[in-house]
């Protein structure tokens, strides 16, 4: 039996994109996928990959879509990987992936892994299955602690309006900004952070700030508090809509 809520959750975790294979695994027939595409509820990004309810995808969504186009048998590489890890400042529309096997998609620059490099690449891919892009140890600890608490994982580094939010729960409009994931080494950056949080509050987004050092020191305590805050947020939203 197909599940729209599970599809929505998966799309949220994957920066707004899902693959045809994933939709079939969730119980959607070929006809359902076709009709959703015809009704513009699904927008084709690459062959077999769709954006769910998005006319334009943020860069992270484009990256995830490129990997899904090859059923996760590829890894982000070269310029795209450099941007994702914060090593390059600029984003480029054409996405670079390294592929162990054969394949081609318009809009994706393919790099081939040489034998026996392909074997090591496939082994590495076997370890990479969560639909989350991680930039730092703090993010890994954060996600692991949230998952252990039984809480739904947030979307990381998501553009919401004009803000790129470190961790965001869309249904609750709840954001976590982690000091230390990016560099804020000036008075101007400090003032901008304060203004940013104020503007998010005015837009109806509840936002808290946590230091990366604190996540490193006590990840599970941080996760427990976030779970409590999310529960409070859900209660507040239920009251305002009832």
PEKA-V319801 format. One record per backbone hydrogen bond with DSSP energy under -1.0 kcal/mol. CO is the residue of the C=O (numbers start at 1). NH is the residue of the N-H. Records with the same first field share a line. If there is no record, write none. Layout:
CO: NH ; NH
//
This chain:
3: 7
4: 8
5: 9
6: 10
7: 11
8: 12
9: 13
10: 14
11: 16
12: 15
16: 52
18: 50
19: 23
20: 24
21: 25
22: 26
23: 28
24: 27
29: 33
30: 34
31: 35
32: 36
33: 37
34: 38
35: 39
36: 41 ; 42
37: 40
41: 53
43: 51
46: 49
48: 20
49: 45 ; 46
50: 18
51: 43
58: 62
59: 63
60: 64
61: 65
62: 66
63: 67
64: 68
65: 69
67: 70 ; 72
68: 71
70: 73
73: 100
75: 98
77: 81
78: 82
79: 83
80: 84
81: 85
82: 87 ; 88
83: 86
95: 109
96: 77
97: 111
98: 75
99: 113
105: 108
107: 95
109: 97
111: 99
114: 117
116: 120
117: 121
118: 122
119: 123
120: 124
121: 125
122: 126
124: 127
130: 132
136: 140
137: 141
138: 142
139: 143
140: 144
141: 145
142: 146
143: 147
144: 148
145: 149
146: 151
147: 150
155: 168
158: 165
160: 163
163: 160
165: 158
166: 157
167: 176
168: 155
169: 174
173: 206
174: 169
175: 208
176: 167
177: 210
178: 181
179: 212
186: 190
187: 191
188: 192
189: 193
190: 194
191: 195
192: 196
193: 197
194: 198
195: 199
196: 200
197: 201
198: 202
199: 203
200: 205
201: 204
206: 175
208: 177
210: 179
211: 215
212: 216
213: 217
214: 218
218: 222
219: 223
220: 224
221: 225
222: 226
223: 227
224: 228
225: 229
226: 230
227: 231
228: 232
229: 233
230: 234
231: 235
232: 236
233: 237
234: 238
235: 239
236: 240
237: 241
//
